[in-house]
Amino acid sequence: ESGGNYNAVIGDAHAAADLGAMTLSQIYGLMDTFKAANKPSTATGRYQIIRATLQGLQASLKLGMDEMFTPALQDKLAVELMVEQGYSKWWTGAMTDEDFAHGISMVWASLPDPQNDGKSHYDGIGANHASTTIPAVYAVLQKARAAKGAVAPPLAPAPQS
């Protein structure tokens, strides 16, 4: 959805305003402007995180409103979302590619859901649709698994309070 752009916002994958120079408080303000402008969502950043998801992550990771929405933070948030969907289990082989792909398809609407015939988990809700294929997702997972020895395993989910 974002084309890898950490500054992407809903409807503009090529946005150039530096979101990494903004605090979470300012990101929420930006999201408010999207809602006020009747945008279809509040999706922001490389991983197109919506307001409710950001609020949940902020609480679970105990992030302050003054935390900067840097690329490093965005990556951390994305990893946390994957961990919440079973990344640690998948990494160790305790979860199948299909189950993990299903889990992450519930997070990112542009990913295909193997339990929904390869359509987005949210297909038919607004403009949501899968922008890739299940074989492409499985290929990326296989590539990640092949790099397993060179990469540290993911951390367990943050404790819930």
Protein Blocks (a to p, Z undefined) as FASTA:
>chain_A
ZZopakbcehiakbcbdfklpcfklmmmmmmmmmmnopabfcecjkopafklmmmmmmmn
opafkbccbfklmmmmmmmmmmmnommmmmnopacfklmmmmmmmmmmmbccfklgopaf
kgoiajbdcfbdfklmmmmmmmmmmmmmmpccdddddddZZ
